[in-house]
Amino acid sequence: MTPKQKTGVSGLEKSLEELEILVERLENEELPLAEALKEFERGVKITRECQTALKEAEQTVEILLKKTVDADPEAFEPDDD
């Protein structure tokens, strides 16, 4: 994942798979300390992106649940941070 790439709800599953692979690598391989720290930092970044995507999904669900049968549909526009 590049620094400019956003996870978003659609990329969440891919990010979780990437995170699983990263954790497995950290647990099972004898990495030099510098490389292990770099991978750990990458894992923290992916985790934060996943948390953001989950929060967006949760907000979407909340919006949908608050709608009544008579309400007009509204487009969901996530914040671009």
N, C-alpha and C positions, 0 to 999 in steps of 0.2 A: 504494500500500500504506500502510495506517495503521500507526502505531507499535505498536498492540496486536495487529495481525494476525500470526499465525505462518505461516511458509511451509509447513512440513511436507512430506512426500514428495509428496502429491497436488498441491500448489501449486508444485512445483519448476519444471515446464515453463513455467508462466505467468510466474514470477519471472525465469527465464532470458530469455524473450522481452522482458520489460520492461527487463531489463538491456541486452540488445542494442540496443533502441531508444534507451535513454539514452546508450550509448556512441556510437552513430551521431550522435545529436544533439550531443554534446560535440565530436565530431570534425568535423562538417560545418557547424555553425552558429556565427555570430559572437555569442556570448553575452557579456553583461557579466560581469566577473570575479566579482562577488557571486553571480550566478545560476549561473555555471559551478561555483563552489565548493559551492553548495547541491546541485546535481545530482550532483557528484562524491561528496559525503557520502551522498546517497541511494543511489548506486551501491555504495558500500562497505557500507552497511547491507544491501542486497539480497544482495550477495555473501556476507556473513557468514551470513545466513539460509539461503542455498543450501548453504553448507558444513555447517551444522547438519543440514539435511534429508538431505544425502548421508551424513553420519555415521550418522544414525538408520537409513537404508536399509542401510548397510553392516553395522550391528549386527544388524539383522533377518536379513540373509543369513547372517551368522556363526552366529546362533542356529539357524537352519534347517539349516545344514550340519552342526552338531554333533549334531543329533538322530539317533537310530538308528531302525531300522524298528520296534523294540519300544517306543519311548518314547511316552508320552501327549502329545497336543498341549497346548501352553500358550499363553495369550493374551499378546501382546506389548503392554506398556504403556509408551510412551515417557515419559521424564521431563518434567514440566511445569516449565520454567524461567522 
